[in-house]
Amino acid sequence: MFEKGTRLIMTKGYKGERGVIVDKTDSPYGFYIVKLDNGIQLAAGPTSFEVVKTSSSETS
């Protein structure tokens, strides 16, 4: 399970777009509400994105 605020990059339909997890749905399939940097919000499963590693300077 990923936390709210986790940065990601899409690997499927919006491939290459970056975004952030804003919420988790009640779905038993583990869908997340994702807000992409281009303003689009969508529901996505964990197989449709990869988590972006943040450097320590970004989290401070």
C-alpha positions as CSV (number, residue, x, y, z in Angstrom):
1,M,0.0,0.0,0.0
2,F,1.3,3.4,-0.9
3,E,0.8,6.6,1.2
4,K,-0.9,9.8,0.2
5,G,1.7,12.1,-1.3
6,T,3.7,9.3,-3.0
7,R,5.2,10.6,-6.3
8,L,4.8,8.4,-9.3
9,I,5.2,8.1,-13.0
10,M,2.5,6.4,-15.1
11,T,3.5,3.3,-17.2
12,K,0.2,2.5,-19.0
13,G,-2.5,4.8,-20.5
14,Y,-0.9,8.1,-19.5
15,K,2.6,6.6,-19.9
16,G,5.4,9.0,-18.9
17,E,3.1,11.5,-17.0
18,R,4.2,12.2,-13.5
19,G,1.8,12.7,-10.6
20,V,1.0,12.0,-6.9
21,I,-1.3,9.7,-5.0
22,V,-4.0,11.8,-3.3
23,D,-6.2,9.0,-1.9
24,K,-7.0,5.3,-1.8
25,T,-10.3,4.0,-3.0
26,D,-12.5,1.5,-1.1
27,S,-12.0,-1.0,-3.9
28,P,-10.7,-4.4,-3.0
29,Y,-8.4,-4.2,-6.0
30,G,-6.2,-1.5,-4.5
31,F,-7.0,1.4,-6.7
32,Y,-5.6,4.9,-5.9
33,I,-6.8,8.4,-6.8
34,V,-3.9,10.0,-8.7
35,K,-3.5,13.6,-9.6
36,L,-1.2,14.0,-12.6
37,D,1.0,17.1,-13.0
38,N,-1.0,18.1,-16.1
39,G,-4.1,18.5,-13.8
40,I,-5.9,15.3,-14.7
41,Q,-7.2,13.2,-11.8
42,L,-7.9,9.5,-12.3
43,A,-8.2,6.1,-10.5
44,A,-5.3,3.8,-11.2
45,G,-4.1,0.4,-10.0
46,P,-0.6,-0.2,-8.7
47,T,0.4,-2.0,-12.0
48,S,-0.2,1.2,-14.0
49,F,2.5,3.3,-12.3
50,E,5.9,3.2,-10.8
51,V,6.9,5.0,-7.6
52,V,9.5,7.8,-8.1
53,K,12.3,7.7,-5.7
54,T,12.7,11.1,-4.0
55,S,16.1,12.5,-2.9
56,S,16.6,13.6,0.6
57,S,16.7,17.3,-0.5
58,E,13.1,16.9,-1.8
59,T,11.8,15.5,1.5
60,S,13.4,18.1,3.8
